[in-house]
Amino acid sequence: MLIHPWDAALNDQEWRDWLATVEDFGVLAVGNLDRSQAPLLIPLHFTVMGDELWFHLARPNPVWPHLEAATQVRLAVTGDYAYIPSYWRAAPAAPSDEGVPTSYHASVQFVGTPTIVDDPQGKVDILTAQLADTQPEGRHGPVAVGTPPFGRMLPGIRAVRLAITNVNAKFKFDDQKPVEHRLRVADELESRSLGLDVRAAKQQRRRLQLVQQRGGQG
């Protein structure tokens, strides 16, 4: 994805902190073995484990032969997005209909090397980590080889450990614009309050504060 200097994450901690505020759900992109066909896109939950992403999929999923052949894949997470109408972005002295619309969003894309896990205990380890991440309240049966209910289901899934080799993080919230513009758009978003508008406004205000603290524009 295109990342302008003003859209880039200020550091690794910024995207890690943002990721902690959204559900760990993204889209896995895998190249097609048949280059005349489109890549495969798989929506899934994942769990961050240090420098790896862990997830599992059903064994009948058509992605497996493509994933087995892949040396690198990409997993993208996008959130806090909002459409910004043209008339919100017009220059102060210009007519409102001369503004140019845009989209705000935060996005983190992981590039990594996949290792497929078919070992029963390896799958148990990944399932246990994912349940702790997505269902911390518990209230599920034991996850163990040979133990119902999950033990008998293990043959029906395969798991993946994705070793992260690169991270691209983008926070597109008009950081290149004057402070007055950004504050006005944040107010408009909070007033409209549709979909993820309030979250987008929060991100814009957060970015403005961070950039100011670092002595950037604003």
N, C-alpha and C positions, 0 to 999 in steps of 0.2 A: 504494500500500500504506500501511497505517497505520504511522506511525513515532512512538512515544512519545519524549519528550525523552531518556529514559534509554537508548533503543535507537539513537539517531541516531549517525552517524559523528562523531567528535570533530573531524575536519577532512578536507579532500580527500585528504591524504596517506594517511590510514588506509585508505580504500577502494582507493586506488591500490596500496598495499602488499599489501592482501589479494588483490586481483585478480591480482597477480604470483605468488601462491602456488597458484592454481587454474588449470585449463585454460580457455582462452578459448573456452568453449562456452556458448551461451545459447539463449534462445527469442525470436524476433522476432515481435512482435504488430503486425498490420496491420489497420486497419478494413476491413470488407467493403463493397464498392460497393452491395450489396443490404443495406440496413439491417435487413431482416427476418431476415438470416442472421448467424451467429456470426462474430466476427473470425477472421482466419487466423493460426495460430501455426506458425512455421517454426523447427525446431531447426537450429542452424548453428554452425560455427566462425567466429570473427571475429578481427581484429587491431586493436589500439589504435594509432593513428597520430596522436599529438598530440591535437588536439581532434576527431578523427574516428575512426569505426570503419569498417574495410574488410572486405568479404566478397564472396563470389560464390555464385551458385546456377545450377542447370541451366536452360537456356532453356525447357524444357517445364513448369517449375514454375508451378502455377496462380496464384501470388501476384502475378505481374508486373502485370496490369492494375490491381490494387488498390494496388500499391506506386507505380505511375506516378501515380495519382490522389491519393496521400496527401501531405499537407503535413507531418505529423508521425507518427512511429511510435515504438514502445518496444521496447527489447531488454533482457531480464532475465537475470541470472546469479545462481544460488543455490547455496550449498554449505555445508559444515561444519554440516549439520543433524542433529538427533537428537531423538527423542521422550523427554520427561522424565516418568516415571510420577508419578501423584498422590502415592504414598507417599514419594517423594523430597522433595516440596515442602510437606509438612505443617509447620505452625508448631511450634517446639520443645516447647511445652507441650500441644500438641493430639494426639489419636490420629492414627496414620499414615493411616487411611482417610478423614480429613477434608481431606487435601491436594488441591490442584487441579492436574491435569496441564497440561503446555504443550509447545511445540516450540521448540527452539533452532535458530537458523539465521543465516547471513549472506547478504545479498542486495544486489545493486547493479542498479539499473534506469536505463538511459539513455533519454532522450527526445531525438529528433533529427530533422533534415530530410534525407530521402534524395535523393541524386542518382544516377541510373542511368548506368552507364558501358558503352557499347557500342563505343567506339573500341578497336581491337585493341591499340594500345600502352598505353592506359589500363588495359585488362584485364591485360596483361602486368605492368604496374607493381604492380597489386593482388595478382596471383598470386605474384609474386616476394616481396613483403612477407609474404604469408601463409606461404609456404614457409619463409622465413627465421625466422618466428615459431614455426611448428608443427613444422618439420623442420630444426632448426639444424645437424644433422649432415650435411646435404646428401644425397648419394647419389641425386640425381634428374637427369633430363635437362635440357638448356638450356630456359629459358623465354624465347622470343623469337618475334616475328611471322615466320611463314613457315618456322620451323625445327622439325623433328620433335624429340620427340614432341608437345609441347604446342602448338606453333604451329598444327597442323592441327585441334586441338580447340577453339580459341578461339571459333569460331562457335557452339559448343554451349553456351556459358555467357554470362551477363550478370553484371556486377559492380555493387557499390553502395558509394558513399562516404556514410556517415551523419554529418552534421555535428551534434555534440552540442550541444544547447541547454539541457539540464538533467540533473542526476544526483541520484537518490534512493538513499541508502545506509542500510542497516539492519543492526545487529548485536544480535540478540535473545538475550541471555544472562543474563537476570535481574539486570541491573545495579541495579535498584531494590531488590534484596534485601540483607540484611545480609551482611557478609563471610563469617561462619561458614556461612551457607546456601550461598553460591556455592562456597566451598571444598569443602563436603561433596558438593555435586552434581558438581563436577569430579572428586572422588575416585570417586564412583559411576560416572561415565561411563568413567573409565579402567579401573575394575574390570570393568565389563560388556564394554567393548571390542568392540562390534558395529558394523558399518558405519562411519560417520564419527564414532563416539563420541569417539575419542582426539583427533581434530581439533577437535571441538566443545569438549572440555575445555580444549584449548590456547587456543582463542579466549576462553573464559571467564576463564582465568587471565590472559591478555594484557590483556583489557579491565579486569579488576580492578586490575591494576598501573597501567594508564594513568589510570584514574579516580582512583586514590589519588595519583598523581603530580600530577594537576591539582587536588587538594584537594577532590574530590567525595566522595560517600558511600563509606564504608569507611575 
